[in-house]
Amino acid sequence: MASNRDSGGYRVVSLVDREGPEPEPGQFYMLAAATGWGARDGRAFLPRAISVAETMPAAGGGIRLDFLLDAVGPGTGRLCDLEAGEGVWIVGPLGNAFASPREVAPGAAGAVLVGGGVGGAPLALQRKRFAERGIAHRVLLGFRDRAHTGGLDLFCGSSGALCPEVRLATEDGSQGVQGRVTDLLLPILAGDDAASGVIYTCGPPAMLEAIRALCAEHGVSCELALESPMACGFGACFGCAVPKPGGGFLRLCIDGPVLRGDAVEEVSHAYA
């Protein structure tokens, strides 16, 4: 573990992978601390599936991987407590990645990235890739309040200022527009040129389902980065299976975690 810093009430943990390939936006890793990882109060720790928020070359070789973490349980709590120099078991990159706008919709000219809470993490890396490739994009981020704007610094430019294409919404109005991130998205979907863009989104299940339904209603293509408890990350345990329209299941670890909106029957709270 290279570093561990605060980010708007969450933690950004930086790991160094000396051997693995560079991940693409949307892919994830299975993480477990090398020590202090086991049973607590009778509950065993499985590795945690965490998407990548940032990558860059590491000093001494390899890749630095940044992960945005919220201590919501004993596993993520242990990862948030990591100190520099501690070992971490890491497997990845796993799963698929976000497609380019024209791979999703052949006539697409740009994209809108919509994140909620720590779900902004994979979108930060996607925004970086879009900027490198000259793909027009906007970013909409929603948070509970100013104290929970974790990962917002991942959307800042080299000057440290928030990138101009980023708009914010908080439920209490303490930063940005008061309301939900879908309140920022709806006017875009209602615009005449909405179909010329692709929506990329990651966040809480209720937000993803709202965006999936809105995009379907307005005829706009979207990709959803879903999360689910995972024991293996390789498709063997079927712990992350989600229903497909018309029957059958998809395994998020190998068929996802990124899925087209029309490939999902409904985003359920059971996925999280």
N, C-alpha and C positions, 0 to 999 in steps of 0.2 A: 504494500500500500504506500503510495507516494505522498498523498496529502488528504486532509479532511477539513473542509471549511463550511461555515454557515452560509446559507442562501435563503433569505426570507423565511426563516423558521424551519427550513429543511436542511439537509446536508448534501454537499457535493463531494463525493468520494472519488479520488483519482487513483487508478490502479495502472500498473505497467505490465503489459503482456509482451514478453520478449520473443515469442514464437508465432503467435497466431496472426492470421490475415486481418486487414483492416475491415471493420464492419460497415455495412450500408445502413442508412437511416431506416429505423423500424425493426431492425434485428435486435436480439437480446442475448444475454449471458445468464448462465446459472452460477450464482455466487454463494459461497459459504466461507466463513472465517476458518482459518487453519487451526485456531485454538479457541476454546470457550464456546464451541459450537456443539450442542448436544441437548440432552434433556434438561428442561427447566420446569419445575412443578409437574413432572410426569409427561411433558409434551416434547416429543422429539422434533428437532429442527430438520426440515428438508431444505435443500438449496433454494434460494430465492431467484425467480426469473425477473431480471431487471433490464430494461432497454437502455441503450447508450444515448447520452446527451451530447457528447463532444469527443472528438478524437484529434490527436496530433502526434507527431514524432516524439519519442521519449529520449531523454538524454541517455547516452550509452547504448542506444539501439532499441528496437521494438516500438510499440505503440502505447501511448498514454490514453486510457479510457476513462471518461468522466461519467459518473452515474448520479442521478438526482434521487435522493432517498428520503422517505418519511418514516419515522419510527412508529409504525402502527401495530407492531407485535414483537415477540421475542427475537425473531430472525432478523427483521429489518432494524430492530433496536440494537442488536449486536453489530450489524454492519455500520450503523450510524456512530457507534462507539469506537470504531477502528482507529488505531493510532499509526502514525508514520512508521514504516518498517515492518509492520505485522504482515504475516502471510495470508493470502486469500486463495482458496480453491476456485478456479475459474474455468468454465467450459463455454466455448462459443467462438465465433458468433453463430447463433442458431436462428432458425425460422427464416421467413422471407422478408423482403424489404418493400418500402413504398415504390410504386412504379412511377415513371415520368408522366407528366400530364397527358402527353399524346399517346402513351401506351394505354392510359385509362380511357380517354376520349380522343379519337383521331384529330378532331378539329380544335382541341383545347389550345388556348393561347397563354394561359397562366394558371395560377393556383391560389387558393386561400387555405391557410393553415389555422386550425381551430383547436386550441388546447385548454384543458381544464385541470387546475392544480398541478400535481406532479406529472400529469399526462402531457405537459408541454415538453418533456425531456426529448423524445424522439423527433419532435417537430423542430427543436433547436438545431439538431444536426441536419434535418431536411432543409431548413432555411439556409443554412450555410452552403449546402450543396447547390441549391437553387441560385444563390448569389454568385457562386463560382461559375455556373453555367449560363448566367444571364437570363434565367427564367423569371418572368414577372410574377410577383407574389405579394400577398398581404398576410399579416399575422393577427389573429384575434385570440386573446388570452383571457380566461375568466378565473377569478379567485374568490375565496370566501371574504377576505378582508386584507388590508395592507400587511398585517402581521403574518399572513400566509401566502405571500407572493413568491414562493420558492421557485428558483430557476429563472427568475426574470433577468438576472444578470447574464444568462446564457444568450439572450437576445440583444445584447449591447454590442456596439461596434468597438473598434480599437480605441476610440476616444473615451469609452466608458459610458457614453450616452445611449439611451434606448434607441434602437434603430427606428427610422421614421415610418416604416411600413407597419409598425406594431401598434395595435389599439388594445386597451385594457377595459375590463369590466369587473367590478367587485359587488358582491351582494349588498354590502352596506354603504357603498358609494365612497369609501375612504380613499380609493385610488381609481382613476379612470371614470367610466360611466357607471352609474348605479344600475344594477340589474345583472342578468345572466349573459354569458357569452353568446347565447343564441339570439339575444336582443341585438347584438352587433351583426350577426350573420344574416338575420332575416331580411333587412333592406338590400343586402347584396344579392340574395337569392331571388328577390322580387324584381331586380333590375332587368332591363332588356337584354343585357349581354351576359346574364348569369350562366347560360349554357356553354359559354366559351371558356369557362374555368373549371377546375376540379377541386373538390373539397378534400382536404386531408385532415383527419382528426384523431385525437387520443385524449382520454379523460375518463371520468366516472361513467358507469353504465347508463345512468339516466340521461346524461348529456349526450352520449353516443347514440342512444335510441332516438332522442329528440332530433338530432342532426340527421340521422339516417332517414327518419320519417319526413323531415322537411325537404331533404334533397330529392326523395322519391316524389313528393308532392309537386316540386318545381321542375322536375326533369333534369336535375343536375347530378353528374357523376360524383361519387365520393369513395374514398378509401378509409376504413376504420382500423385503427390499431387497438386490438382488444387485449385484455389481460385475464388470466385465469390461474388458479392454483395449479402448479405443475410439480410432479415428482421427479421426472426424468429429463424432459426437454427433447426427447428423441422419438416420441410417438408410441412408446411401448406400453405406458401405463393407462392411457385413455382417460386420464384425470382432467384433461382440458377439452373434452369433446363438446361441441356446440351444434345444435340442430341446423340443418340446411332447409331452405324452402322446398317443399315437396317430399321431404323425408330424408333420412340418412344423417350422418354427422361429419363434421370437420374437426380435425385435431389442431388446435391453435398453435402447437409447438412446431408442426411441420407444414400444415396447410396455411398457417398464419405466422405471426399474429396479425398481419395486415390482410384484411379481407375487403373485397368490393362490397358496397352497400347492398347490392342486389343479391349477394351470396349469403346474406344473413336473414333468417326469418324474423328475428327480433333480438335486440341486445338485452339480455337478462341480467339482473343483479346477481344471479348465481354464477356469472362468469368471473366476478371480481373476488 
